[in-house]
């Protein structure tokens, strides 16, 4: 495994982050622990979750799975643990969002479920425009001073949200945002216009989620043709049909390279400026092998050019405003 710093911090994280959204929803506790074990054995020290994951089967079920794994293995000190706050956890009006009240209460609840004294990276799961940044940062500062969190990150922020958030943090002499978790893959490149350039300028590490576009970039055309059973692609028609020509060419290119499509998609993200670690959400321990292989896979300039031809960037390429202006 290779490691890097998270954004502008001194925190060292693996170049692959284990996403746990499938825990509780797709995997039971035993299967989830097997995935965590394999990730640990492969040197992945970065684990991402959220308070709302697994909620359909119980409040914060995914965090509970992870907490019990820590208790059974004693590996908490070796893991960089990230979770999120924002989603409503009940029907009560203050049990969601980014008010100071909810941020502090949600952090305490996550700590209990995770069975730990601290969260390494506490992420805002979505922007909340109605809450002033002074209130948000006051709550985050309180949690840092109490030793409950170490760093703060964001998810699903626009570029201007990153800029405003960081400006408010700077006024308070607070470290502010160190990461942005955003949807980013070969088929979804909107963040290259403003989010990625803003993050790079501000020293915010990019953590791409959905790196395989819900399985569309994992060899979906081949799997559909061969009748591979299981949930190889969520909503296959919706995810695949609009991109069938590009995906067919992509899988042909991967075959020429002798690599699995999932590995190439992750290797491409790892080559992108500003990317710290793609977040992979395996449904089995064996699926992690392709992600680990991606860390050791270097795509040559010719391959990167062919990928841009198959999956063109938004606009004329590059960041805004050049992507849409002169």
N, C-alpha and C positions, 0 to 999 in steps of 0.2 A: 504494500500500500504506500502511496505517496501522501505527503501532508503539506499543508500551507497555512498561512495565517488567515483568520477570518477578517476580511476587510482590512482596515488600518490598525487592527488590534495586535497584540502579541499572543493571542490565543491560537493554539495549533489545532487544526482539525483535518480529518482525512478528506481526500479529494472526492470521496463519495459519502453522501449523507444517507443514512437509513431512514426512510419515511415509514410511518406506522399507521397510516390511515386504514389499511386493511385489517388491522388488529381489532377483533371484536365484530367487525362488519363482515369480513370474508374469512378470517382465521380465528379459530378458538384459541384459548390461552396456551395450550400445549404447543400448537403449531406456531404461535407468535413467539414463544420462548425459543423454539428451534431456529427461527429466523434470527433472533437476537444473538443466539449462540454462534451461528455461522458468521454473522457480521463481525462479532468480536474476534473470532478466530482468524478472519481475513484482515484484521487490523483496522476495521472501521470503528472510529471512536466518536462519531458524531451521530446522534439519534434525534430525530425530530418528531414531535407529536403535537396534539392540541387538546384542550379541555373537552371539546365537543366531539372528538372522535369516539366512535363506538356508542354514542349516546342512545341510539335506538334500543340497545340491549341493556342499558343501565347507565346511570350518570357517570360520565368520565370513564367508561369501561377500559378504553385503551390505556389511559394513564394508570389505571389499577393493574392491568397486565404488566406494564413496565415496572411499576413499583414492586410487585411481587417477584419479578425476575431479579431486581436489585437485591431484594431480601434473601433470595435463594442462592445467589452467586457471589454477593459481596463485591460487585464490580462497579458500584456507583462512582468511586473516585477516578476510575479510568475512562469514564464516558463524559463527553461534552453533551449535555442534555438541553434540548430546546423544546419549549411548548408555546402555546398561543392563548391569547385572550381576545374576546370580542363577541363571539356567537352567543345568543341567548341560551342560558342553561335551564330556564324554566319559563313559565308564563308570567312571572312577576316582572313589573316594569323596570326595576333596577338590576335585574339579573342578566345583564348583557351590555354590550357597548363598551365605551372607553371613559366612562366617568371615573373620577378618583375612587369613589366608593366601590364600583365594580372591579376595577383593576386590583385594588388591595384585597378585596374579598375573594376574587377569583384566583389570585396567586396563592393565598392561604389554602384554598380548596385543592388546587393542583398539587401543592406540596404534600398535603395529607394523602392524596391518592397515589402520588409517586413515591411516597415513603422516603422522602429526602428532606434535608434542611435547606437546600438551595437549588435554584434553576440557573443554569449557565447563560442561556439566551432566552429572554422573555419577549415574545413577538406579538405585535398587534396584528390580528388576523385580517383586518380590513381597516381602511380609514373611516373615521367618523367625523364628518365635517362639522357637526353641531357642537362638538366638545372643543373648547379652546386648548391650544397646545400648552399654555401655562398650567392648566389643570392636569393634563396628561403627564407632563414632565415632573410636576410636583409629586404625583403619586409614584412615578418610577424612581425618583430620587429617594423617596422614603423607603422603598423596597430595597434599593441598593444600600442605603445606610443601615438598614436592619439586617443586611447580609442574606436576604432572601433571593436576590437575583444578582447576576454579575454584569450582564450586558443587555441592551435593548435592541430589538430588531423590528422590522415591519414586514407586511405581506400585502400584496395587491394594492400598492401605492402607485400613483402617477408620479412622473418626474418632479412636478411642481410641489407635490405633497412632501417628497423627500427634502426638497430645498426649504420649504417652510418649516418642516419639523426640525431640521438641523439648525436653521437660523434661530429658532426659539430656544433650542438647547444651548447653542453658543451664547446667547444672551444670559443664560443662567450658569454659564461656565460648567456645563454638564457634557459628558462625552457624547450623548445623543445616540443616533442610529449607527449600528455597525453592520447591519445586513438587511437586504430586501429579498423576500421570497416571492417570486413572480412566475407566472406561467410562461415558459420559454422552451421552444423546441424548433425543429426544422420547419414545422408547419405553422408555428405561431411565433412570429418574429417582431411583433409590434413594439416590444420593449426596447428594441434596438434604436428606435427613433429618439426617445427622451429618457426613459428610465435608466437604461444602462449607462449612457453618457453622464447623467446626473450622479449615479452611484459611483462611477469611477472618479469623477471630480471631487466627490465628497468623502471618498475612502470607505464606501459602503460595499460590502461583499455581496455578490449576486448568488442566490440559492435557487436555481430553476426547479420548479415543480412541474409535474406532468411531462417529463423529458421525452417520453415515448408517445405523447398525444393519445393517452388512454389505450395504448397498444397498437395504434395505427402504424407506428414506426418500428414495430417489433417483428415484422414479417407478416403483416396481416393478409396481404394478397395470397401469399403462399399457404397460410393457415386456412383461409377460406376455401381455396382451391382443393387442398388436401383433406378438408373436412376435419380439421383438428378439433377435438372436443374441448369443452370448457369455455371460460370467459376470456378468450384470447384478445378480443377487442370489445370494449363496452360500446353498445349501440353501433354495431358494425356498419350498417348502411349510412348512418349519419356521419360517422368518423372517416369512412373509407371512400365511399362513392364519389364525393366531390373532388377527391385527390387521386383517383384510381390511376390515371396516366402517370402522374409524378411518382406515386408509390411503386408502380410497376417498374419504372426506370430505376428507382432507388434500389429495389431489391435485386435488380440485374447488376447494378454497380457493386452492391455488397457481395454478390456471388463472385464477381470478377476479383474482388479484393480478398476473397476467402474468409470473410468475416460475417458474423451474424448481424442482421440489421439493428438490433438493440444495441450492440456494442458500438457500431458506427455512429448511431444517433447520440450516444453518450460521449463518445470520443470527440464528436463535433462540438458539443457543448463545452467540454473541457478545454477546447482550443479557443473558445471565444473570450475576448477581452472582458475583464471584470468578474468572470465566473469563479467562485470559490469552490462549490461542490454541487453537482446535480443531486436532487433528492429522488431516490429510487424506492419504489414501494412494492417489493416482491410478494408474490402470493405463495412462494415456497422458498426454502433455504437454497435450493439449487439455482434459482433464478438470479441469485447474487453473483454467480460466477461470471455472467456476461458483463455485469457492471464493473467488477474487479478487473476483468480483462481490458475494459475500456481505458482504465488508468494507464495501462502499458501500451496502448495503441496510439500511434502518431499518424495522422492523416497528412499526406504530402500535399503541396500546393495544387497540383493537378486535380486531386480528389476534392479538395475544398472548392475549387472552381466549378467542378461538375455538380457538387451539391447545391451551390448557389444557382446554377442553371435550372436544376430540378425544383428547387424551393427558393424562388427569388425573394430577397428582402423586400420589406414594404417600401413603396416609393421608388426612388432611383438608387436606393442603397445608401448606407451611411446614416449618421445621426441627423436630426432636424437642426436647423431649417433647410439644410442643403437637400434633404430627401424630397422636399416638395417645392423648394424655391431655388433661385439662382445662386 
